[in-house]
Amino acid sequence: MRKVALLVDDSRVSRMMLSSLILAEDSSWHVFEAGNGAEAVSMAEQHQPTLIILDINMPVMDGFEAAALLRPMLPKTTLLF
């Protein structure tokens, strides 16, 4: 199974830490990063991730708004807040 993660957080440091943790556990993951929910929706459409980790409070579009768009687009993708 293809393992693609999308990390969505307006904090670059938080994204880097999560990415490091995921890759340290299993280096076969492909990890992409987005700084807000709008970027996440666009990137999710392009990369079809199997896991999306969303921050709740972000500029432009928060995690809940992004999840509302992502859930119907990617029904088999796991969303974590």
Residue pairs with C-beta under 8 A, 6 or more apart in sequence:
1 50
2 30
2 50
3 26
3 28
3 29
3 30
3 50
3 51
4 29
4 30
4 31
4 32
4 47
4 48
4 49
4 50
4 51
5 19
5 22
5 29
5 30
5 31
5 32
5 49
5 50
5 51
5 52
5 53
6 31
6 32
6 33
6 34
6 40
6 43
6 44
6 47
6 49
6 51
6 52
6 53
7 15
7 18
7 19
7 31
7 32
7 33
7 34
7 53
8 33
8 34
8 35
8 36
8 37
8 39
8 40
8 52
8 53
8 54
8 55
8 58
8 63
8 66
9 15
9 18
9 33
9 35
9 53
9 54
9 55
9 58
10 35
10 36
10 55
10 57
10 58
10 59
11 55
12 35
14 55
15 33
15 35
18 53
19 31
19 33
22 29
22 31
23 29
23 31
30 47
32 43
32 47
32 49
34 40
34 42
34 43
35 58
36 58
36 59
36 60
36 61
37 54
37 58
37 60
37 61
37 62
37 63
37 65
37 66
37 69
38 60
38 61
38 66
39 60
40 52
40 54
40 61
40 66
40 70
41 61
41 66
41 69
41 70
41 73
44 52
44 70
44 73
44 74
44 77
45 73
48 74
48 77
49 74
49 77
50 76
50 77
50 78
51 77
51 78
51 80
52 70
52 74
52 77
52 78
52 79
52 80
53 80
53 81
54 63
54 66
54 67
54 79
54 80
54 81
55 63
55 81
56 62
56 63
56 64
56 81
57 63
63 81
67 79
67 81
70 77
70 79
71 79
